[in-house]
Amino acid sequence: MAHITIAASAKAFRVLFNLAEAGFTFKKNDKGNFGPFSASYNVKLHLSGGTIQLNDDNTLEIQNVDIVFDTLDFQLCLNLPGFCIGGFCIVPDPWNGCLVSFPGFCIGGPVCADLDLSGLVAQITDMKANLLAKYIVDPARPAGVTDVEAEIQNHPNKWKVFINPTYVNVIIDFPETLDNILANAIQNAINDLFPSWLPGWAKDLIWAFLGPIVDLIKGIIGIVGSIANWLENLLNNVFGLVPLIETAIADYFASQNSIYEFNDPYPILGPSGILIPVMIPIRNLGATVNSKEMIVRADVGA
């Protein structure tokens, strides 16, 4: 039986990886109620860059791939402690009681803050993989047709070579400035609760009662440590965003976007007039790597 051997250098393999990488996108949204607060998120992301090392043990390692969040919207809603400021007279009137009065009002209840963290860049710090060859029958191939007919109808069977991740590690770090960003968002949301007629001195009085906004948020939610670390834990572990991203990346490279493929049977000569295409069957295809190149080998024959 004759054999086919195709090789791609390490540099060419990087190009193949970058082409496959460019097709990856991930979208996800979720929400949850956690007692003193509720939260939701909406993300959309893609991959960019990275370094690749081919190894002599038939494995490859991909590192420092940027995970770019095209969209990262986060909403936090918490229950603000309710309190009231009673009405009182500001300018008394000796004859009619009061010329200028403060009517009083109450404030409290749900407050929601929206954070737009789009543009944040996380990383695949490490992805270990090998190569996996799969034989794919086109699901759109009409039943009962021959391989030649399937080729003519553009529904051929294919051999595809995939990067098969065995380990994927994703890290999402939020900036420590997130404490101030969230505090400002919550403060703006609380300010929106104030009546439009409320004078500045009254607002100052309320904020003096509420205390520092970061401490207020931590106290209501029960945060120990920084808000950035709390949000990182909420998204990564409670909502499980990191495992979802890692699984999506592994599944994409292992089964959705191949780095190399060709038809089976493989066309040597196309159809001409009444002549059908000349094709050769490809069998037992396998793909390996060493430190210098990727090698694809296959048998030719029935």
Stockholm file with secondary structure:
# STOCKHOLM 1.0

chainA/1-302         MAHITIAASAKAFRVLFNLAEAGFTFKKNDKGNFGPFSASYNVKLHLSGGTIQLNDDNTLEIQNVDIVFDTLDFQLCLNLPGFCIGGFCIVPDPWNGCLVSFPGFCIGGPVCADLDLSGLVAQITDMKANLLAKYIVDPARPAGVTDVEAEIQNHPNKWKVFINPTYVNVIIDFPETLDNILANAIQNAINDLFPSWLPGWAKDLIWAFLGPIVDLIKGIIGIVGSIANWLENLLNNVFGLVPLIETAIADYFASQNSIYEFNDPYPILGPSGILIPVMIPIRNLGATVNSKEMIVRADVGA
#=GR chainA/1-302 SS CEEEEEEEEHHHHHHHHHHHHTTCEEEEEEEEECSSEEEEEEEEEEEECCEEEECTTSCEEEECEEEEEEEEEEEEEEEEEEEEECCEEEEEETTTEEEEEECCEEEEEEEEEEEECTTCEEEEEEEEEEEEEEEECCTTSCTTCCHHHHHHTTCCEEEEEEEEEEEEEEECCCCTTHHHHHHHHHHHHHHTTSCTTCCHHHHHHHHHHHCCHHHHHHHHHTCCSCHHHHHHHIIIIISCHHHHHHHHHHHIIIIICCSEEEEESEEEECCBTTBCCEEECEEEEEEEECSSEEEEEEEECC
#=GC SS_cons         CEEEEEEEEHHHHHHHHHHHHTTCEEEEEEEEECSSEEEEEEEEEEEECCEEEECTTSCEEEECEEEEEEEEEEEEEEEEEEEEECCEEEEEETTTEEEEEECCEEEEEEEEEEEECTTCEEEEEEEEEEEEEEEECCTTSCTTCCHHHHHHTTCCEEEEEEEEEEEEEEECCCCTTHHHHHHHHHHHHHHTTSCTTCCHHHHHHHHHHHCCHHHHHHHHHTCCSCHHHHHHHIIIIISCHHHHHHHHHHHIIIIICCSEEEEESEEEECCBTTBCCEEECEEEEEEEECSSEEEEEEEECC
//
